[in-house]
Amino acid sequence: MSLSFNLQRLPPEALSVLRFLGRHSNAVSTRDMEMALNLSPRAIGRAIRRLVNYSLIQMDYNGSYQLTGDGRRAFEQLADHETHAPQAEAAPAETSVASVTRRLTVVLPPNAIGAHPVTLYIGVNPSSADSVLSHPAQVELRLGAIGGTLSQEKISIDIPPQRAATPTTITITAEPTARKVRVRIDAFQIRDVDRADEVGNMYFDIPVRPESIPENATRRAVGTDLTLI
């Protein structure tokens, strides 16, 4: 008996939660799942979101989870499949995927001017011989600033397997009384509709001065490595 399409699409941690809840008649808290399954809160949360989206589990008034009717049938199908499937047909263990390193670079002006926006250029370098991705990668940058205001707090970048990503820009406006603006960037690779893995982060300071920036002023570049799969 083959598994239904939805069950085949579930990640390993969601199948583990489904099995675990199938062995309990009462609702179970996320904390109990974490301890019993030795999974991180992030992995449990990811599994719960997927199972809820497929209407296989539901939350009770205490914030705990239990199987729905569809979830009970899915658990029984999974148990039957794993009991009767030949050993050769057992799902293979998840293999590790080799990661590659690409460089996130931000080009910024030598200083900011109070209450006047300045432009930052953001890009990802092309691959080297040992950093070719097997497929395009989608990376979301989440930005924050202390001492200034950003034009955007989230940026999506599509990184080709070999070529450089198309550069993008944001502006930042320093607060009138700030001496510097500190910018932080956290990068996440979007792996699935409900999965984003942190792949790098960085922060840097932009001094704030009252005078204008000369047109020929030398910009500087800062960067960090992104570990992508």
Secondary structure, 3 states (H helix, E strand, C coil): CCCCHHHHHCCHHHHHHHHHHHCCCCCECHHHHHHHHCCCHHHHHHHHHHHHHCCCEEECCCCCEEECHHHHHHHHHHHHHHHHCCHHHCCCCCCCCCCEEEEEEEEECCCEECCEEEEEEEEECCCCCCCCCCCCEEEEEEEEEECEEECCCEEEEEECCCCCCCCEEEEEEECCCCCEEEEEEEEEEEEECCEEEEEEEEEEEEEEECCCCCCCCCCEEEEEEEEEC
